[in-house]
C-alpha cells in the first residue's frame, strides 16, 4: 500500500452553471458539489447551499458534495479486504470513518474535463493509500440536464482490489424555507437497517411494515413515535436499472421531486445538526435543524463489515457506476 497522501482544498473554485431554460444548476469543483438548483418560475434554490465557499470546509461540509471513496460510516475505520486489514482515519467527533475520511472527495478540488450549458464532466484521481484505501482510483462525475431533471453519474476504476461507495449529498428543501419535517416523503423500500447509538448498522435487515420507517405510502416526515431519520432504506440486493425509488413534496410550493437511481440503498438524513448563518445561505434566513433533507443514493453502510450486505468491493477488471436522477415538477 502506498504512503497516505493528504491534500487540503484551496478556495479558488469557479462556479459552473448549467441552464436549459427549465433548470438552472450551479456546480462547484470543490467537492464536485451542487451549490444550487433553480426550477423555472421559482426564485429559491431547491437544495441547501452556501454563498461563502469557505463554509464548505466547515458548517456546510458535505452540502451537495460527492462523498467517498466510501460514503457513510465504516465502523471504527476497519476494513478487511482480501484478508488484509486496512485502517481508515476516523472523522472526529465521530468514532468511525465517515464519507471517505476527513480529506475525502468532498474536500477536493475536482478537475473540470468538459463543460457546456447542459453537461459538465469532473474528475478526481485518488492515490494508492490516500485516506488509508488501497489502490489508485480514477473517479469521473457527470452532471446532465434533461428537461426539469438533473442527472448525476459517478464512474470509478481502480488498479487494486478496493472498496467503493460514492453518494451525492445534497440537502433538499423544495420550499426553500421552513422545516423539511413538513415535507411529504415516499420511499419504495420494504426493509431498512437498524443502527446502534453510534449509527452503525447492527447487521439486521428489518421489514418497514408496522414500524415508523414505513414510507411506502406518501406521508409527512415528522412523526411522534421515532426520534428521527439517519437511516438506510434497502432498495435491492444488487444494482438495478434506473427506476423510481422516492418522492418528496414541498407543502408550501407543491414542488415535487422524484428520485430515480440504480443503487441498492437510499440513506435519508433529516438534517438535525444543520447550522448556517443567514449571511452564508444562498436562500433567505439562517439554516437550523431540519432545514434540509439529505437523500443519498448509495450502497448499504458499513458493507465491508457485513458479509450479507451487497458487496462494495471493486476490482481492477470492474467499473463502478452510479446513476441518480432528480426529477422536478
C-alpha positions as CSV (number, residue, x, y, z in Angstrom):
1,X,0.0,0.0,0.0
2,X,1.4,3.4,-0.9
3,X,2.0,6.2,1.5
4,X,-1.1,8.2,2.6
5,X,-1.3,11.4,0.8
6,X,-3.2,14.3,2.3
7,X,-4.2,17.4,0.4
8,X,-6.4,20.3,1.6
9,X,-8.7,22.1,-0.7
10,X,-7.9,25.6,-1.9
11,X,-10.8,28.1,-2.1
12,X,-10.4,29.4,-5.6
13,X,-13.0,27.2,-7.2
14,X,-15.1,28.7,-10.1
15,X,-18.8,28.2,-10.3
16,X,-20.1,26.1,-13.2
17,X,-23.6,27.0,-14.5
18,X,-25.9,24.5,-16.3
19,X,-29.0,26.1,-17.7
20,X,-31.5,24.7,-20.2
21,X,-34.3,27.3,-19.5
22,X,-36.2,24.8,-17.3
23,X,-33.5,24.1,-14.7
24,X,-30.5,26.3,-13.7
25,X,-27.9,24.4,-11.6
26,X,-24.6,25.7,-10.2
27,X,-21.8,23.2,-9.6
28,X,-18.6,23.8,-7.6
29,X,-15.4,22.0,-8.4
30,X,-14.9,21.9,-4.7
31,X,-16.3,18.5,-3.8
32,X,-18.0,18.3,-7.2
33,X,-20.8,19.9,-5.3
34,X,-24.2,21.1,-6.3
35,X,-24.4,24.6,-4.9
36,X,-28.0,25.4,-6.1
37,X,-30.8,24.1,-8.2
38,X,-33.4,26.6,-9.5
39,X,-36.6,25.5,-11.2
40,X,-38.0,27.9,-13.7
41,X,-40.7,30.2,-12.2
42,X,-39.2,29.9,-8.6
43,X,-36.7,32.2,-7.0
44,X,-35.4,29.9,-4.3
45,X,-32.9,27.0,-4.6
46,X,-34.3,23.6,-4.1
47,X,-31.2,22.5,-2.3
48,X,-29.2,24.0,0.6
49,X,-26.1,25.8,-0.4
50,X,-23.6,28.4,0.9
51,X,-22.8,31.7,-0.6
52,X,-19.4,31.5,1.1
53,X,-17.0,29.0,-0.4
54,X,-15.0,28.5,2.8
55,X,-18.1,27.4,4.6
56,X,-18.0,24.2,2.5
57,X,-15.0,23.2,4.7
58,X,-16.9,23.5,8.0
59,X,-20.6,24.4,8.6
60,X,-21.6,23.5,5.0
61,X,-19.4,20.4,4.9
62,X,-21.0,17.8,2.5
63,X,-23.6,20.3,1.2
64,X,-24.2,19.0,-2.3
65,X,-20.9,17.1,-2.4
66,X,-20.0,13.8,-3.9
67,X,-18.7,11.9,-0.9
68,X,-16.4,9.0,-0.9
69,X,-14.4,6.9,-1.7
70,X,-16.7,5.2,0.7
71,X,-19.8,7.1,1.8
72,X,-21.5,6.7,5.2
73,X,-19.9,5.1,8.2
74,X,-17.3,2.4,8.3
75,X,-17.2,1.0,11.9
76,X,-14.0,2.1,13.8
77,X,-12.4,2.7,10.4
78,X,-11.7,-1.0,9.9
79,X,-11.9,-2.7,6.5
80,X,-10.8,-6.3,5.8
81,X,-10.1,-6.6,2.1
82,X,-8.8,-9.9,0.8
83,X,-7.6,-11.0,4.3
84,X,-5.7,-7.7,4.7
85,X,-6.8,-5.3,7.4
86,X,-6.9,-1.6,6.5
87,X,-7.3,1.2,9.0
88,X,-9.1,4.2,7.7
89,X,-8.9,7.6,9.5
90,X,-11.7,8.5,11.9
91,X,-13.8,11.6,11.3
92,X,-13.9,13.5,14.6
93,X,-16.2,13.9,16.6
94,X,-17.2,10.6,15.0
95,X,-15.7,7.4,16.4
96,X,-15.9,5.9,13.0
97,X,-14.7,6.6,9.4
98,X,-17.3,8.8,7.7
99,X,-17.7,9.8,4.0
100,X,-14.2,8.8,2.9
101,X,-12.4,10.4,5.8
102,X,-11.5,14.0,6.8
103,X,-10.0,14.6,3.4
104,X,-12.3,12.6,1.2
105,X,-13.6,13.6,-2.2
106,X,-15.9,16.2,-0.7
107,X,-12.9,18.3,0.3
108,X,-11.1,18.1,-3.1
109,X,-11.0,20.5,-5.9
110,X,-12.0,18.4,-8.9
111,X,-10.7,19.0,-12.4
112,X,-13.2,20.2,-15.0
113,X,-12.7,18.0,-18.0
114,X,-15.6,19.3,-20.2
115,X,-18.4,21.8,-19.7
116,X,-21.3,23.1,-21.8
117,X,-24.7,24.6,-20.8
118,X,-26.3,21.2,-20.3
119,X,-23.5,19.0,-19.1
120,X,-20.3,19.0,-17.0
121,X,-17.6,16.3,-16.5
122,X,-15.4,16.5,-13.5
123,X,-12.6,14.2,-12.5
124,X,-10.5,13.3,-9.4
125,X,-7.6,11.0,-9.1
126,X,-7.2,9.3,-5.7
127,X,-3.7,8.0,-4.9
128,X,-3.0,4.5,-3.6
129,X,-3.1,4.7,0.2
130,X,-5.0,8.0,0.3
131,X,-7.2,8.1,3.3
132,X,-6.0,4.6,4.0
133,X,-7.6,2.9,1.0
134,X,-5.7,0.6,-1.3
135,X,-5.5,1.3,-5.0
136,X,-5.2,4.3,-7.2
137,X,-8.7,5.3,-8.2
138,X,-9.9,7.5,-11.1
139,X,-13.3,9.0,-10.4
140,X,-15.4,10.7,-13.0
141,X,-18.6,12.7,-12.2
142,X,-21.1,13.9,-14.8
143,X,-24.0,16.2,-14.2
144,X,-26.5,16.4,-17.1
145,X,-29.8,18.3,-17.6
146,X,-32.8,16.6,-19.1
147,X,-35.7,19.0,-19.2
148,X,-36.6,19.5,-15.5
149,X,-34.4,16.6,-14.4
150,X,-30.8,16.7,-13.2
151,X,-28.8,13.5,-13.6
152,X,-25.7,12.6,-11.6
153,X,-23.5,9.8,-12.9
154,X,-20.4,8.6,-11.0
155,X,-17.9,6.3,-12.6
156,X,-14.8,4.8,-10.9
157,X,-11.9,2.4,-11.7
158,X,-9.1,1.1,-9.6
159,X,-5.7,-0.6,-10.2
160,X,-6.1,-2.8,-7.0
161,X,-8.9,-4.5,-5.2
162,X,-10.5,-1.9,-3.0
163,X,-13.9,-0.7,-1.7
164,X,-16.0,1.9,-3.4
165,X,-19.3,3.5,-2.5
166,X,-20.0,7.1,-3.6
167,X,-23.0,9.3,-2.8
168,X,-24.4,12.6,-3.8
169,X,-25.0,14.5,-0.6
170,X,-27.5,17.3,-1.4
171,X,-29.9,18.6,1.2
172,X,-33.3,19.2,-0.3
173,X,-35.9,21.8,0.8
174,X,-38.3,22.2,-2.0
175,X,-39.9,25.2,-0.4
176,X,-36.6,27.0,0.2
177,X,-37.6,27.7,3.8
178,X,-39.1,26.1,6.9
179,X,-38.6,22.6,8.2
180,X,-38.4,19.6,6.0
181,X,-40.3,17.7,8.6
182,X,-43.4,19.2,7.0
183,X,-42.5,17.8,3.6
184,X,-44.2,14.6,2.4
185,X,-41.9,11.6,1.6
186,X,-42.4,8.2,0.0
187,X,-39.7,5.5,-0.3
188,X,-40.2,2.3,-2.3
189,X,-38.4,0.1,0.2
190,X,-39.6,-3.0,2.1
191,X,-36.7,-3.1,4.5
192,X,-34.4,-0.8,6.5
193,X,-31.2,-1.1,8.5
194,X,-31.5,-0.6,12.3
195,X,-28.4,1.0,13.8
196,X,-26.6,1.4,17.2
197,X,-26.5,4.7,19.1
198,X,-23.4,5.5,17.1
199,X,-25.3,4.9,13.8
200,X,-23.5,1.7,12.8
201,X,-25.7,-1.0,11.3
202,X,-26.5,-3.8,13.8
203,X,-26.4,-6.3,10.9
204,X,-30.2,-6.9,11.0
205,X,-32.3,-6.2,7.9
206,X,-35.8,-5.4,9.2
207,X,-39.2,-5.0,7.4
208,X,-40.5,-1.5,7.5
209,X,-44.1,-2.8,7.9
210,X,-45.6,-1.8,11.3
211,X,-42.6,0.5,12.1
212,X,-42.1,4.3,11.9
213,X,-39.9,3.7,8.9
214,X,-42.7,2.6,6.6
215,X,-42.7,5.3,3.9
216,X,-44.2,3.1,1.2
217,X,-47.2,5.4,1.2
218,X,-46.6,9.2,0.8
219,X,-46.7,10.8,4.3
220,X,-45.4,13.7,6.3
221,X,-41.9,13.1,7.5
222,X,-42.5,14.2,11.1
223,X,-43.8,11.6,13.5
224,X,-44.2,11.3,17.2
225,X,-43.1,7.7,17.5
226,X,-39.5,7.9,16.4
227,X,-36.5,10.1,17.1
228,X,-35.7,11.0,13.5
229,X,-34.1,9.8,10.4
230,X,-30.5,8.9,9.7
231,X,-31.5,5.6,8.1
232,X,-30.6,3.4,5.2
233,X,-33.6,2.1,3.3
234,X,-32.8,-1.2,1.4
235,X,-33.8,-0.9,-2.2
236,X,-32.2,-4.1,-3.6
237,X,-29.5,-6.7,-3.2
238,X,-27.9,-5.8,-6.5
239,X,-27.7,-2.7,-8.7
240,X,-30.8,-2.3,-10.8
241,X,-31.9,-0.4,-13.9
242,X,-32.7,3.2,-13.3
243,X,-36.0,3.3,-11.5
244,X,-38.2,5.5,-9.2
245,X,-37.3,4.9,-5.6
246,X,-38.5,8.0,-3.7
247,X,-40.8,11.1,-3.9
248,X,-40.5,14.3,-1.9
249,X,-43.2,17.1,-2.0
250,X,-42.9,20.6,-0.5
251,X,-46.1,21.6,1.3
252,X,-45.9,25.4,0.5
253,X,-44.9,25.3,-3.1
254,X,-46.3,21.9,-4.1
255,X,-42.9,21.3,-5.9
256,X,-42.4,17.5,-6.3
257,X,-39.1,15.6,-6.7
258,X,-38.9,12.1,-7.9
259,X,-35.6,10.4,-7.2
260,X,-34.5,7.6,-9.6
261,X,-31.4,5.5,-9.1
262,X,-29.7,2.2,-9.9
263,X,-28.3,1.9,-6.4
264,X,-29.1,-0.7,-3.7
265,X,-29.7,1.8,-0.9
266,X,-31.1,5.2,0.0
267,X,-29.8,6.9,3.1
268,X,-32.2,9.5,4.5
269,X,-30.9,12.1,7.0
270,X,-33.3,14.7,8.4
271,X,-30.6,17.4,8.9
272,X,-31.0,17.6,12.6
273,X,-27.4,19.0,13.0
274,X,-27.6,21.7,10.3
275,X,-26.5,25.2,11.3
276,X,-25.6,28.1,8.9
277,X,-25.7,31.8,9.5
278,X,-28.1,33.9,7.3
279,X,-25.3,35.7,5.5
280,X,-23.9,32.4,4.2
281,X,-27.2,30.9,3.0
282,X,-27.9,31.2,-0.7
283,X,-31.6,31.3,0.2
284,X,-33.0,33.8,2.8
285,X,-32.7,33.3,6.5
286,X,-30.4,31.3,8.8
287,X,-30.3,27.5,8.5
288,X,-31.0,25.4,11.6
289,X,-32.0,21.8,12.5
290,X,-34.3,20.1,9.9
291,X,-33.7,22.8,7.2
292,X,-32.9,20.2,4.6
293,X,-33.3,16.5,3.9
294,X,-30.3,14.5,2.6
295,X,-31.4,11.8,0.2
296,X,-28.2,9.8,-0.6
297,X,-28.4,7.0,-3.1
298,X,-25.6,4.7,-2.2
299,X,-24.7,1.1,-1.2
300,X,-25.6,0.0,2.3
301,X,-23.4,1.5,5.0
302,X,-20.5,-0.4,6.7
303,X,-21.0,-3.1,4.0
304,X,-17.4,-4.3,4.2
305,X,-18.1,-5.5,7.7
306,X,-21.3,-7.3,7.0
307,X,-20.9,-10.2,4.6
308,X,-24.6,-10.5,3.8
309,X,-24.9,-6.8,2.7
310,X,-24.4,-6.1,-1.1
311,X,-20.7,-6.0,-1.7
312,X,-18.8,-2.7,-2.2
313,X,-15.6,-4.4,-3.4
314,X,-14.2,-3.0,-6.7
315,X,-11.6,-4.9,-8.7
316,X,-9.3,-3.7,-11.5
317,X,-11.4,-5.6,-14.0
318,X,-14.7,-3.9,-13.0
319,X,-16.1,-0.4,-13.2
320,X,-18.2,1.3,-10.6
321,X,-21.2,3.1,-11.9
322,X,-23.9,5.0,-10.1
323,X,-26.7,6.9,-11.9
324,X,-29.1,9.0,-9.9
325,X,-31.7,11.4,-11.4
326,X,-33.5,14.1,-9.6
327,X,-36.8,14.9,-11.5
328,X,-38.7,18.1,-10.5
329,X,-42.3,19.0,-11.3
